[in-house]
Amino acid sequence: MVQEIAEKTKPVSDKERLGRKEEIMTVLARAADDSQFLARLADNPSEALKYYTLTQEEIAALASGDIKKIESWLGKLDQRHATWLWCRLSQEKW
């Protein structure tokens, strides 16, 4: 618990922030281009994302299709990168 709090309050370097953005963009691009990955992401987001270096907050945002939060990190997404998020929001299962 203490370690989790320390990690949340630890300052993030510009290099680390850029790496996090690139990792999220990689997930969104793969979801747009790989229908099998898109299906796995829809069925079990945690399992589909386990090989990516993402924080719990990032996994939750991707799993729920939280476009506002993701765009607050990355900026406005183009149509291709928003594919998964719009698919997720159109699903009834959360």
Order of alpha helices (4+ residues) and beta strands (2+ residues): alpha-alpha-alpha-alpha-alpha-alpha-alpha
